[in-house]
Amino acid sequence: MDVERDRLLSRPLLSSLAAFVVAALRPQSLLARAVVTVLAIKLIAVAGMGVFAHFSDQSAAVDAAAIDRLLGPSSHP
């Protein structure tokens, strides 16, 4: 039952994704082209950050002082 439901749900999802890709590949207006360009640049930047973070093998140092700087001073005594 779940397999059949997933198969039926995937068709509208795939068709909407295909329509989105087609619209991105052939934008109709100058504004649409600019939006597609900016989104593509952002996607490349996020992917690059992910690759850099994966291969650098460094973890962020999180300690009490870092949390205090992030949250600010406590209002409770």
Secondary structure as GFF3:
##gff-version 3
##sequence-region A 1 77
A	DSSP	alpha_helix	2	25	.	.	.	ID=ss1
A	DSSP	alpha_helix	30	56	.	.	.	ID=ss2
A	DSSP	alpha_helix	64	71	.	.	.	ID=ss3
###
